[in-house]
Amino acid sequence: MVSTTTPALDLAGQLWAADLAYLTAVEQYWATGLDLPDTDPRVAHLLDLGDQCLDLIDELEQRAGHALAIRLNDLATSPELELIPDVTTAAAVLRVFATDLYIADAEALQPGRELPAVGIWADLTD
């Protein structure tokens, strides 16, 4: 689990890095053309990266709390969050991470195709 003393901005960097590593690994897996079960050792690193992303998202969600309900454009000007930059950062990161634009950019890495969902991410897309 992620340390709760780590600043949200650092967690955001870790999330972007883990997600990029995950997307890269999925691309490499997809390129092999193999359809392996989740129990195959060659898929294990994908599952680990997916779990790492989920842990970071969970930590950021806990930090953001009720601020997740605030629109991205309003986060910077919200008077109630003015003195709590860590909450604002966590909420903003999650808002951007969950946008259709970010997802479309990630899927553009594989032109004309959707990224295959592997492991726990497959469960989330069903």
mmCIF file of the C-alpha atoms, coordinates in Angstrom:
data_MODEL
# 
_entry.id   MODEL 
# 
loop_
_atom_site.group_PDB 
_atom_site.id 
_atom_site.type_symbol 
_atom_site.label_atom_id 
_atom_site.label_alt_id 
_atom_site.label_comp_id 
_atom_site.label_asym_id 
_atom_site.label_entity_id 
_atom_site.label_seq_id 
_atom_site.pdbx_PDB_ins_code 
_atom_site.Cartn_x 
_atom_site.Cartn_y 
_atom_site.Cartn_z 
_atom_site.occupancy 
_atom_site.B_iso_or_equiv 
_atom_site.pdbx_formal_charge 
_atom_site.auth_seq_id 
_atom_site.auth_comp_id 
_atom_site.auth_asym_id 
_atom_site.auth_atom_id 
_atom_site.pdbx_PDB_model_num 
ATOM 1   C CA . MET A 1 1   ? 0.000   0.000   0.000   1.00 0.00 ? 1   MET A CA 1 
ATOM 2   C CA . VAL A 1 2   ? 1.086   3.562   -0.627  1.00 0.00 ? 2   VAL A CA 1 
ATOM 3   C CA . SER A 1 3   ? 2.383   5.678   2.244   1.00 0.00 ? 3   SER A CA 1 
ATOM 4   C CA . THR A 1 4   ? -0.082  8.306   3.402   1.00 0.00 ? 4   THR A CA 1 
ATOM 5   C CA . THR A 1 5   ? 2.776   10.716  4.123   1.00 0.00 ? 5   THR A CA 1 
ATOM 6   C CA . THR A 1 6   ? 3.761   10.935  0.454   1.00 0.00 ? 6   THR A CA 1 
ATOM 7   C CA . PRO A 1 7   ? 2.598   14.244  -1.071  1.00 0.00 ? 7   PRO A CA 1 
ATOM 8   C CA . ALA A 1 8   ? -0.210  13.932  -3.630  1.00 0.00 ? 8   ALA A CA 1 
ATOM 9   C CA . LEU A 1 9   ? 2.009   15.439  -6.315  1.00 0.00 ? 9   LEU A CA 1 
ATOM 10  C CA . ASP A 1 10  ? 4.533   12.621  -5.800  1.00 0.00 ? 10  ASP A CA 1 
ATOM 11  C CA . LEU A 1 11  ? 1.726   10.055  -5.884  1.00 0.00 ? 11  LEU A CA 1 
ATOM 12  C CA . ALA A 1 12  ? 0.570   11.600  -9.158  1.00 0.00 ? 12  ALA A CA 1 
ATOM 13  C CA . GLY A 1 13  ? 4.039   11.126  -10.647 1.00 0.00 ? 13  GLY A CA 1 
ATOM 14  C CA . GLN A 1 14  ? 4.072   7.533   -9.477  1.00 0.00 ? 14  GLN A CA 1 
ATOM 15  C CA . LEU A 1 15  ? 0.624   6.960   -10.985 1.00 0.00 ? 15  LEU A CA 1 
ATOM 16  C CA . TRP A 1 16  ? 1.592   8.398   -14.384 1.00 0.00 ? 16  TRP A CA 1 
ATOM 17  C CA . ALA A 1 17  ? 4.787   6.296   -14.391 1.00 0.00 ? 17  ALA A CA 1 
ATOM 18  C CA . ALA A 1 18  ? 2.979   3.109   -13.361 1.00 0.00 ? 18  ALA A CA 1 
ATOM 19  C CA . ASP A 1 19  ? 0.223   3.696   -15.907 1.00 0.00 ? 19  ASP A CA 1 
ATOM 20  C CA . LEU A 1 20  ? 2.733   4.312   -18.705 1.00 0.00 ? 20  LEU A CA 1 
ATOM 21  C CA . ALA A 1 21  ? 4.623   1.158   -17.712 1.00 0.00 ? 21  ALA A CA 1 
ATOM 22  C CA . TYR A 1 22  ? 1.323   -0.736  -17.678 1.00 0.00 ? 22  TYR A CA 1 
ATOM 23  C CA . LEU A 1 23  ? 0.275   0.568   -21.100 1.00 0.00 ? 23  LEU A CA 1 
ATOM 24  C CA . THR A 1 24  ? 3.714   -0.234  -22.528 1.00 0.00 ? 24  THR A CA 1 
ATOM 25  C CA . ALA A 1 25  ? 3.623   -3.760  -21.117 1.00 0.00 ? 25  ALA A CA 1 
ATOM 26  C CA . VAL A 1 26  ? 0.104   -4.294  -22.460 1.00 0.00 ? 26  VAL A CA 1 
ATOM 27  C CA . GLU A 1 27  ? 1.265   -3.085  -25.890 1.00 0.00 ? 27  GLU A CA 1 
ATOM 28  C CA . GLN A 1 28  ? 4.137   -5.567  -25.832 1.00 0.00 ? 28  GLN A CA 1 
ATOM 29  C CA . TYR A 1 29  ? 1.837   -8.356  -24.675 1.00 0.00 ? 29  TYR A CA 1 
ATOM 30  C CA . TRP A 1 30  ? -0.739  -7.481  -27.328 1.00 0.00 ? 30  TRP A CA 1 
ATOM 31  C CA . ALA A 1 31  ? 1.949   -7.476  -30.040 1.00 0.00 ? 31  ALA A CA 1 
ATOM 32  C CA . THR A 1 32  ? 2.845   -11.099 -29.270 1.00 0.00 ? 32  THR A CA 1 
ATOM 33  C CA . GLY A 1 33  ? -0.623  -12.196 -30.341 1.00 0.00 ? 33  GLY A CA 1 
ATOM 34  C CA . LEU A 1 34  ? -0.785  -14.581 -27.396 1.00 0.00 ? 34  LEU A CA 1 
ATOM 35  C CA . ASP A 1 35  ? -3.934  -15.061 -25.369 1.00 0.00 ? 35  ASP A CA 1 
ATOM 36  C CA . LEU A 1 36  ? -2.568  -16.200 -22.031 1.00 0.00 ? 36  LEU A CA 1 
ATOM 37  C CA . PRO A 1 37  ? -4.513  -16.798 -18.825 1.00 0.00 ? 37  PRO A CA 1 
ATOM 38  C CA . ASP A 1 38  ? -3.932  -14.448 -15.891 1.00 0.00 ? 38  ASP A CA 1 
ATOM 39  C CA . THR A 1 39  ? -2.125  -17.270 -14.091 1.00 0.00 ? 39  THR A CA 1 
ATOM 40  C CA . ASP A 1 40  ? 0.658   -17.389 -16.696 1.00 0.00 ? 40  ASP A CA 1 
ATOM 41  C CA . PRO A 1 41  ? 3.939   -15.945 -15.334 1.00 0.00 ? 41  PRO A CA 1 
ATOM 42  C CA . ARG A 1 42  ? 4.333   -13.838 -18.475 1.00 0.00 ? 42  ARG A CA 1 
ATOM 43  C CA . VAL A 1 43  ? 1.186   -11.957 -17.505 1.00 0.00 ? 43  VAL A CA 1 
ATOM 44  C CA . ALA A 1 44  ? 2.143   -11.544 -13.823 1.00 0.00 ? 44  ALA A CA 1 
ATOM 45  C CA . HIS A 1 45  ? 4.011   -8.255  -14.348 1.00 0.00 ? 45  HIS A CA 1 
ATOM 46  C CA . LEU A 1 46  ? 0.928   -6.783  -16.026 1.00 0.00 ? 46  LEU A CA 1 
ATOM 47  C CA . LEU A 1 47  ? -1.177  -7.720  -13.041 1.00 0.00 ? 47  LEU A CA 1 
ATOM 48  C CA . ASP A 1 48  ? 1.394   -6.239  -10.655 1.00 0.00 ? 48  ASP A CA 1 
ATOM 49  C CA . LEU A 1 49  ? 1.452   -2.968  -12.589 1.00 0.00 ? 49  LEU A CA 1 
ATOM 50  C CA . GLY A 1 50  ? -2.347  -2.901  -12.648 1.00 0.00 ? 50  GLY A CA 1 
ATOM 51  C CA . ASP A 1 51  ? -2.461  -3.483  -8.894  1.00 0.00 ? 51  ASP A CA 1 
ATOM 52  C CA . GLN A 1 52  ? 0.081   -0.704  -8.355  1.00 0.00 ? 52  GLN A CA 1 
ATOM 53  C CA . CYS A 1 53  ? -2.092  1.691   -10.374 1.00 0.00 ? 53  CYS A CA 1 
ATOM 54  C CA . LEU A 1 54  ? -5.184  0.718   -8.398  1.00 0.00 ? 54  LEU A CA 1 
ATOM 55  C CA . ASP A 1 55  ? -3.359  1.211   -5.076  1.00 0.00 ? 55  ASP A CA 1 
ATOM 56  C CA . LEU A 1 56  ? -2.225  4.680   -6.137  1.00 0.00 ? 56  LEU A CA 1 
ATOM 57  C CA . ILE A 1 57  ? -5.715  5.583   -7.348  1.00 0.00 ? 57  ILE A CA 1 
ATOM 58  C CA . ASP A 1 58  ? -7.178  4.386   -4.034  1.00 0.00 ? 58  ASP A CA 1 
ATOM 59  C CA . GLU A 1 59  ? -4.734  6.532   -2.070  1.00 0.00 ? 59  GLU A CA 1 
ATOM 60  C CA . LEU A 1 60  ? -5.464  9.586   -4.211  1.00 0.00 ? 60  LEU A CA 1 
ATOM 61  C CA . GLU A 1 61  ? -9.214  9.005   -3.850  1.00 0.00 ? 61  GLU A CA 1 
ATOM 62  C CA . GLN A 1 62  ? -8.852  8.904   -0.071  1.00 0.00 ? 62  GLN A CA 1 
ATOM 63  C CA . ARG A 1 63  ? -6.871  12.147  -0.174  1.00 0.00 ? 63  ARG A CA 1 
ATOM 64  C CA . ALA A 1 64  ? -9.312  13.875  -2.490  1.00 0.00 ? 64  ALA A CA 1 
ATOM 65  C CA . GLY A 1 65  ? -12.394 12.895  -0.496  1.00 0.00 ? 65  GLY A CA 1 
ATOM 66  C CA . HIS A 1 66  ? -15.370 15.136  -1.252  1.00 0.00 ? 66  HIS A CA 1 
ATOM 67  C CA . ALA A 1 67  ? -13.261 17.226  -3.646  1.00 0.00 ? 67  ALA A CA 1 
ATOM 68  C CA . LEU A 1 68  ? -13.741 14.496  -6.264  1.00 0.00 ? 68  LEU A CA 1 
ATOM 69  C CA . ALA A 1 69  ? -17.229 15.893  -6.787  1.00 0.00 ? 69  ALA A CA 1 
ATOM 70  C CA . ILE A 1 70  ? -15.844 19.307  -7.781  1.00 0.00 ? 70  ILE A CA 1 
ATOM 71  C CA . ARG A 1 71  ? -15.361 19.975  -11.497 1.00 0.00 ? 71  ARG A CA 1 
ATOM 72  C CA . LEU A 1 72  ? -11.749 20.258  -12.615 1.00 0.00 ? 72  LEU A CA 1 
ATOM 73  C CA . ASN A 1 73  ? -12.118 23.921  -13.598 1.00 0.00 ? 73  ASN A CA 1 
ATOM 74  C CA . ASP A 1 74  ? -13.527 24.760  -10.173 1.00 0.00 ? 74  ASP A CA 1 
ATOM 75  C CA . LEU A 1 75  ? -10.871 23.004  -8.096  1.00 0.00 ? 75  LEU A CA 1 
ATOM 76  C CA . ALA A 1 76  ? -8.343  25.835  -8.355  1.00 0.00 ? 76  ALA A CA 1 
ATOM 77  C CA . THR A 1 77  ? -10.835 28.483  -7.295  1.00 0.00 ? 77  THR A CA 1 
ATOM 78  C CA . SER A 1 78  ? -12.729 26.578  -4.625  1.00 0.00 ? 78  SER A CA 1 
ATOM 79  C CA . PRO A 1 79  ? -12.528 28.658  -1.418  1.00 0.00 ? 79  PRO A CA 1 
ATOM 80  C CA . GLU A 1 80  ? -12.964 25.593  0.772   1.00 0.00 ? 80  GLU A CA 1 
ATOM 81  C CA . LEU A 1 81  ? -9.891  23.925  -0.757  1.00 0.00 ? 81  LEU A CA 1 
ATOM 82  C CA . GLU A 1 82  ? -7.672  27.002  -0.890  1.00 0.00 ? 82  GLU A CA 1 
ATOM 83  C CA . LEU A 1 83  ? -5.675  25.981  2.182   1.00 0.00 ? 83  LEU A CA 1 
ATOM 84  C CA . ILE A 1 84  ? -5.558  22.264  1.352   1.00 0.00 ? 84  ILE A CA 1 
ATOM 85  C CA . PRO A 1 85  ? -3.398  21.943  -1.778  1.00 0.00 ? 85  PRO A CA 1 
ATOM 86  C CA . ASP A 1 86  ? -2.814  18.202  -1.298  1.00 0.00 ? 86  ASP A CA 1 
ATOM 87  C CA . VAL A 1 87  ? -6.561  17.521  -1.550  1.00 0.00 ? 87  VAL A CA 1 
ATOM 88  C CA . THR A 1 88  ? -6.857  19.755  -4.613  1.00 0.00 ? 88  THR A CA 1 
ATOM 89  C CA . THR A 1 89  ? -3.904  18.041  -6.299  1.00 0.00 ? 89  THR A CA 1 
ATOM 90  C CA . ALA A 1 90  ? -5.277  14.563  -5.619  1.00 0.00 ? 90  ALA A CA 1 
ATOM 91  C CA . ALA A 1 91  ? -8.707  15.478  -6.980  1.00 0.00 ? 91  ALA A CA 1 
ATOM 92  C CA . ALA A 1 92  ? -7.264  17.179  -10.072 1.00 0.00 ? 92  ALA A CA 1 
ATOM 93  C CA . VAL A 1 93  ? -5.013  14.228  -10.885 1.00 0.00 ? 93  VAL A CA 1 
ATOM 94  C CA . LEU A 1 94  ? -7.906  11.794  -10.668 1.00 0.00 ? 94  LEU A CA 1 
ATOM 95  C CA . ARG A 1 95  ? -10.149 14.059  -12.752 1.00 0.00 ? 95  ARG A CA 1 
ATOM 96  C CA . VAL A 1 96  ? -7.537  14.195  -15.533 1.00 0.00 ? 96  VAL A CA 1 
ATOM 97  C CA . PHE A 1 97  ? -6.679  10.504  -15.250 1.00 0.00 ? 97  PHE A CA 1 
ATOM 98  C CA . ALA A 1 98  ? -10.318 9.502   -15.707 1.00 0.00 ? 98  ALA A CA 1 
ATOM 99  C CA . THR A 1 99  ? -11.057 11.782  -18.667 1.00 0.00 ? 99  THR A CA 1 
ATOM 100 C CA . ASP A 1 100 ? -12.041 10.406  -22.027 1.00 0.00 ? 100 ASP A CA 1 
ATOM 101 C CA . LEU A 1 101 ? -9.293  12.527  -23.579 1.00 0.00 ? 101 LEU A CA 1 
ATOM 102 C CA . TYR A 1 102 ? -6.559  10.776  -21.573 1.00 0.00 ? 102 TYR A CA 1 
ATOM 103 C CA . ILE A 1 103 ? -8.049  7.359   -22.332 1.00 0.00 ? 103 ILE A CA 1 
ATOM 104 C CA . ALA A 1 104 ? -8.253  8.210   -26.040 1.00 0.00 ? 104 ALA A CA 1 
ATOM 105 C CA . ASP A 1 105 ? -4.608  9.327   -26.023 1.00 0.00 ? 105 ASP A CA 1 
ATOM 106 C CA . ALA A 1 106 ? -3.580  6.078   -24.369 1.00 0.00 ? 106 ALA A CA 1 
ATOM 107 C CA . GLU A 1 107 ? -5.506  4.042   -26.910 1.00 0.00 ? 107 GLU A CA 1 
ATOM 108 C CA . ALA A 1 108 ? -3.955  6.067   -29.738 1.00 0.00 ? 108 ALA A CA 1 
ATOM 109 C CA . LEU A 1 109 ? -0.704  4.272   -28.937 1.00 0.00 ? 109 LEU A CA 1 
ATOM 110 C CA . GLN A 1 110 ? -2.300  1.353   -30.742 1.00 0.00 ? 110 GLN A CA 1 
ATOM 111 C CA . PRO A 1 111 ? -3.845  2.951   -33.848 1.00 0.00 ? 111 PRO A CA 1 
ATOM 112 C CA . GLY A 1 112 ? -7.228  1.636   -34.834 1.00 0.00 ? 112 GLY A CA 1 
ATOM 113 C CA . ARG A 1 113 ? -7.509  -0.643  -31.827 1.00 0.00 ? 113 ARG A CA 1 
ATOM 114 C CA . GLU A 1 114 ? -8.605  -0.436  -28.230 1.00 0.00 ? 114 GLU A CA 1 
ATOM 115 C CA . LEU A 1 115 ? -6.049  -1.432  -25.657 1.00 0.00 ? 115 LEU A CA 1 
ATOM 116 C CA . PRO A 1 116 ? -6.806  -4.928  -24.433 1.00 0.00 ? 116 PRO A CA 1 
ATOM 117 C CA . ALA A 1 117 ? -7.860  -5.106  -20.819 1.00 0.00 ? 117 ALA A CA 1 
ATOM 118 C CA . VAL A 1 118 ? -5.710  -7.508  -18.836 1.00 0.00 ? 118 VAL A CA 1 
ATOM 119 C CA . GLY A 1 119 ? -6.187  -8.826  -15.330 1.00 0.00 ? 119 GLY A CA 1 
ATOM 120 C CA . ILE A 1 120 ? -8.039  -6.591  -12.927 1.00 0.00 ? 120 ILE A CA 1 
ATOM 121 C CA . TRP A 1 121 ? -8.542  -3.924  -15.585 1.00 0.00 ? 121 TRP A CA 1 
ATOM 122 C CA . ALA A 1 122 ? -10.545 -6.471  -17.590 1.00 0.00 ? 122 ALA A CA 1 
ATOM 123 C CA . ASP A 1 123 ? -12.865 -6.844  -14.611 1.00 0.00 ? 123 ASP A CA 1 
ATOM 124 C CA . LEU A 1 124 ? -13.395 -3.081  -14.512 1.00 0.00 ? 124 LEU A CA 1 
ATOM 125 C CA . THR A 1 125 ? -14.387 -2.870  -18.180 1.00 0.00 ? 125 THR A CA 1 
ATOM 126 C CA . ASP A 1 126 ? -17.007 -5.622  -18.110 1.00 0.00 ? 126 ASP A CA 1 
# 
